[in-house]
Amino acid sequence: MPYTSANGYMFSLLNKNGEIGFRFSKETQEKYMLEFNTTIYKSYGAIMKGYVLIPEEMLKDLGNLSNFLNESYEYVMTLESRASKK
């Protein structure tokens, strides 16, 4: 399962169905789910809380897609580092 992570958190991943999910704040999740008519991301049958399924419409513009990925990265960088939780 390919993924990206930072600050001890995954922020994007690819599931076995070839679907991509990005992690966002709750407010941003709601915004993008409405704007792009998409849902919460699922991977291997599990609901991935905090992740949005990236629909085909979002994949068409790679420049904009990189902005969504950067936004996801910036979000996880605001979370308390997992290393500091130990």
N, CA and C atoms as a LAMMPS dump frame, in Angstrom:
ITEM: TIMESTEP
0
ITEM: NUMBER OF ATOMS
258
ITEM: BOX BOUNDS ff ff ff
-5.0000000000000000e+02 5.0000000000000000e+02
-5.0000000000000000e+02 5.0000000000000000e+02
-5.0000000000000000e+02 5.0000000000000000e+02
ITEM: ATOMS id mol type element x y z
1 1 1 N 0.85 -1.169 0
2 1 2 C 0 0 0
3 1 3 C 0.902 1.24 0
4 2 1 N 1.101 1.871 -1.132
5 2 2 C 1.923 3.077 -1.185
6 2 3 C 1.254 4.228 -0.42
7 3 1 N 2.064 4.989 0.291
8 3 2 C 1.549 6.128 1.041
9 3 3 C 2.634 7.166 1.231
10 4 1 N 2.217 8.364 1.646
11 4 2 C 3.169 9.394 2.053
12 4 3 C 2.891 9.696 3.514
13 5 1 N 3.938 10.085 4.233
14 5 2 C 3.766 10.42 5.642
15 5 3 C 4.733 11.528 6.033
16 6 1 N 4.344 12.222 7.088
17 6 2 C 5.182 13.276 7.664
18 6 3 C 4.73 13.469 9.099
19 7 1 N 5.646 13.84 9.958
20 7 2 C 5.302 14.151 11.34
21 7 3 C 4.693 12.93 12.044
22 8 1 N 4.961 11.729 11.517
23 8 2 C 4.441 10.513 12.113
24 8 3 C 3.038 10.138 11.665
25 9 1 N 2.494 10.825 10.654
26 9 2 C 1.138 10.585 10.17
27 9 3 C 1.13 10.358 8.664
28 10 1 N 0.329 9.39 8.218
29 10 2 C 0.106 9.259 6.778
30 10 3 C -0.781 10.415 6.349
31 11 1 N -0.564 10.915 5.131
32 11 2 C -1.441 11.97 4.634
33 11 3 C -1.96 11.697 3.224
34 12 1 N -1.461 10.678 2.568
35 12 2 C -2.043 10.22 1.307
36 12 3 C -1.751 8.744 1.175
37 13 1 N -2.673 8.035 0.538
38 13 2 C -2.442 6.619 0.324
39 13 3 C -3.227 6.113 -0.87
40 14 1 N -2.766 4.991 -1.378
41 14 2 C -3.356 4.336 -2.538
42 14 3 C -3.814 2.955 -2.081
43 15 1 N -5.096 2.611 -2.331
44 15 2 C -5.58 1.296 -1.902
45 15 3 C -5.492 0.276 -3.037
46 16 1 N -5.876 -0.962 -2.744
47 16 2 C -5.759 -2.04 -3.741
48 16 3 C -6.675 -1.827 -4.94
49 17 1 N -7.692 -0.965 -4.799
50 17 2 C -8.583 -0.657 -5.918
51 17 3 C -8.052 0.48 -6.786
52 18 1 N -6.874 0.995 -6.451
53 18 2 C -6.291 2.088 -7.22
54 18 3 C -6.879 3.442 -6.875
55 19 1 N -7.568 3.534 -5.741
56 19 2 C -8.166 4.803 -5.307
57 19 3 C -7.187 5.544 -4.405
58 20 1 N -7.214 6.86 -4.511
59 20 2 C -6.314 7.707 -3.732
60 20 3 C -7.123 8.433 -2.663
61 21 1 N -6.544 8.529 -1.479
62 21 2 C -7.16 9.294 -0.396
63 21 3 C -6.171 10.29 0.168
64 22 1 N -6.647 11.491 0.465
65 22 2 C -5.835 12.522 1.106
66 22 3 C -6.456 12.85 2.455
67 23 1 N -5.604 13.121 3.43
68 23 2 C -6.056 13.464 4.773
69 23 3 C -6.181 14.977 4.902
70 24 1 N -7.318 15.411 5.466
71 24 2 C -7.584 16.834 5.652
72 24 3 C -8.229 17.069 7.016
73 25 1 N -8.275 18.322 7.414
74 25 2 C -9.015 18.694 8.614
75 25 3 C -10.495 18.39 8.379
76 26 1 N -11.259 18.295 9.44
77 26 2 C -12.687 17.997 9.318
78 26 3 C -13.398 19.032 8.438
79 27 1 N -13.073 20.301 8.617
80 27 2 C -13.706 21.356 7.836
81 27 3 C -13.383 21.216 6.349
82 28 1 N -12.133 20.937 6.053
83 28 2 C -11.701 20.793 4.662
84 28 3 C -12.302 19.535 4.041
85 29 1 N -12.392 18.454 4.818
86 29 2 C -13.041 17.229 4.323
87 29 3 C -14.458 17.54 3.864
88 30 1 N -15.214 18.199 4.723
89 30 2 C -16.605 18.518 4.408
90 30 3 C -16.701 19.392 3.159
91 31 1 N -15.81 20.372 3.068
92 31 2 C -15.796 21.274 1.913
93 31 3 C -15.561 20.51 0.613
94 32 1 N -14.527 19.658 0.589
95 32 2 C -14.205 18.933 -0.638
96 32 3 C -15.226 17.846 -0.961
97 33 1 N -15.802 17.221 0.054
98 33 2 C -16.822 16.203 -0.22
99 33 3 C -18.033 16.839 -0.893
100 34 1 N -18.386 18.048 -0.475
101 34 2 C -19.499 18.752 -1.122
102 34 3 C -19.105 19.257 -2.504
103 35 1 N -17.954 19.911 -2.576
104 35 2 C -17.512 20.523 -3.831
105 35 3 C -17.297 19.507 -4.952
106 36 1 N -16.755 18.332 -4.61
107 36 2 C -16.407 17.339 -5.619
108 36 3 C -17.312 16.104 -5.585
109 37 1 N -18.394 16.19 -4.802
110 37 2 C -19.359 15.09 -4.697
111 37 3 C -18.651 13.758 -4.453
112 38 1 N -17.846 13.729 -3.397
113 38 2 C -17.092 12.531 -3.057
114 38 3 C -17.403 12.126 -1.615
115 39 1 N -16.694 11.131 -1.114
116 39 2 C -16.986 10.553 0.196
117 39 3 C -15.717 10.376 1.017
118 40 1 N -15.921 9.838 2.21
119 40 2 C -14.79 9.434 3.047
120 40 3 C -14.087 8.278 2.326
121 41 1 N -12.784 8.217 2.445
122 41 2 C -11.96 7.207 1.791
123 41 3 C -12.03 5.881 2.546
124 42 1 N -12.053 4.8 1.79
125 42 2 C -12.023 3.457 2.371
126 42 3 C -10.827 2.713 1.793
127 43 1 N -10.18 1.945 2.64
128 43 2 C -9.04 1.157 2.198
129 43 3 C -9.129 -0.23 2.829
130 44 1 N -9.112 -1.255 2
131 44 2 C -9.207 -2.641 2.464
132 44 3 C -10.419 -2.846 3.368
133 45 1 N -11.53 -2.203 3.02
134 45 2 C -12.77 -2.35 3.763
135 45 3 C -12.9 -1.478 5.001
136 46 1 N -11.846 -0.78 5.358
137 46 2 C -11.867 0.08 6.553
138 46 3 C -12.151 1.521 6.162
139 47 1 N -12.993 2.181 6.946
140 47 2 C -13.245 3.605 6.749
141 47 3 C -12.061 4.36 7.335
142 48 1 N -11.449 5.187 6.504
143 48 2 C -10.27 5.936 6.926
144 48 3 C -10.713 7.331 7.365
145 49 1 N -10.974 7.461 8.659
146 49 2 C -11.424 8.746 9.189
147 49 3 C -10.372 9.815 8.903
148 50 1 N -10.835 10.943 8.433
149 50 2 C -9.937 12.045 8.128
150 50 3 C -9.491 12.097 6.677
151 51 1 N -9.792 11.058 5.92
152 51 2 C -9.363 10.995 4.517
153 51 3 C -10.543 11.182 3.575
154 52 1 N -10.288 11.835 2.461
155 52 2 C -11.289 12.052 1.419
156 52 3 C -10.888 11.24 0.193
157 53 1 N -11.851 10.552 -0.391
158 53 2 C -11.621 9.848 -1.647
159 53 3 C -11.425 10.885 -2.743
160 54 1 N -10.317 10.801 -3.445
161 54 2 C -10.02 11.748 -4.517
162 54 3 C -10.687 11.236 -5.788
163 55 1 N -11.734 11.936 -6.254
164 55 2 C -12.463 11.473 -7.442
165 55 3 C -11.73 11.831 -8.733
166 56 1 N -12.19 11.226 -9.819
167 56 2 C -11.603 11.463 -11.149
168 56 3 C -11.498 12.952 -11.468
169 57 1 N -12.526 13.709 -11.123
170 57 2 C -12.537 15.146 -11.42
171 57 3 C -11.313 15.848 -10.821
172 58 1 N -10.936 15.467 -9.607
173 58 2 C -9.774 16.086 -8.966
174 58 3 C -8.469 15.613 -9.589
175 59 1 N -8.467 14.427 -10.187
176 59 2 C -7.254 13.867 -10.779
177 59 3 C -6.926 14.46 -12.144
178 60 1 N -7.887 15.102 -12.77
179 60 2 C -7.693 15.628 -14.125
180 60 3 C -6.7 16.779 -14.197
181 61 1 N -6.609 17.571 -13.143
182 61 2 C -5.726 18.738 -13.125
183 61 3 C -4.581 18.451 -12.153
184 62 1 N -3.456 17.972 -12.68
185 62 2 C -2.34 17.572 -11.825
186 62 3 C -1.757 18.733 -11.029
187 63 1 N -1.788 19.923 -11.604
188 63 2 C -1.302 21.095 -10.87
189 63 3 C -2.145 21.351 -9.638
190 64 1 N -3.444 21.278 -9.807
191 64 2 C -4.351 21.481 -8.685
192 64 3 C -4.269 20.304 -7.713
193 65 1 N -4.073 19.095 -8.238
194 65 2 C -3.935 17.923 -7.386
195 65 3 C -2.735 18.079 -6.452
196 66 1 N -1.657 18.643 -6.973
197 66 2 C -0.482 18.866 -6.115
198 66 3 C -0.8 19.877 -5.021
199 67 1 N -1.684 20.831 -5.307
200 67 2 C -2.112 21.774 -4.266
201 67 3 C -2.881 21.05 -3.166
202 68 1 N -3.748 20.093 -3.545
203 68 2 C -4.486 19.315 -2.545
204 68 3 C -3.524 18.474 -1.706
205 69 1 N -2.529 17.879 -2.359
206 69 2 C -1.545 17.073 -1.636
207 69 3 C -0.751 17.949 -0.671
208 70 1 N -0.353 19.131 -1.112
209 70 2 C 0.361 20.057 -0.229
210 70 3 C -0.513 20.476 0.947
211 71 1 N -1.794 20.692 0.689
212 71 2 C -2.722 21.064 1.76
213 71 3 C -2.834 19.931 2.784
214 72 1 N -2.851 18.705 2.304
215 72 2 C -2.897 17.543 3.183
216 72 3 C -1.622 17.467 4.029
217 73 1 N -0.482 17.656 3.396
218 73 2 C 0.805 17.665 4.109
219 73 3 C 0.82 18.758 5.174
220 74 1 N 0.403 19.949 4.802
221 74 2 C 0.394 21.063 5.756
222 74 3 C -0.514 20.765 6.942
223 75 1 N -1.629 20.061 6.691
224 75 2 C -2.526 19.702 7.785
225 75 3 C -1.828 18.765 8.782
226 76 1 N -1.189 17.689 8.309
227 76 2 C -0.567 16.761 9.264
228 76 3 C 0.601 17.407 9.996
229 77 1 N 1.203 18.415 9.395
230 77 2 C 2.294 19.103 10.085
231 77 3 C 1.778 19.96 11.251
232 78 1 N 0.463 20.219 11.297
233 78 2 C -0.106 20.957 12.429
234 78 3 C -0.448 20.033 13.592
235 79 1 N -0.454 18.715 13.349
236 79 2 C -0.792 17.752 14.394
237 79 3 C 0.396 17.527 15.305
238 80 1 N 0.123 17.163 16.541
239 80 2 C 1.208 16.871 17.477
240 80 3 C 2.018 15.709 16.942
241 81 1 N 3.331 15.868 16.924
242 81 2 C 4.211 14.845 16.391
243 81 3 C 4.02 13.534 17.153
244 82 1 N 3.941 12.436 16.429
245 82 2 C 3.806 11.117 17.069
246 82 3 C 5.036 10.789 17.914
247 83 1 N 6.198 11.284 17.52
248 83 2 C 7.422 11.03 18.272
249 83 3 C 7.34 11.685 19.646
250 84 1 N 6.699 12.84 19.746
251 84 2 C 6.605 13.533 21.025
252 84 3 C 5.565 12.903 21.944
253 85 1 N 4.714 12.007 21.406
254 85 2 C 3.69 11.355 22.209
255 85 3 C 4.242 10.166 22.985
256 86 1 N 5.442 9.717 22.635
257 86 2 C 6.019 8.509 23.273
258 86 3 C 6.573 8.809 24.635
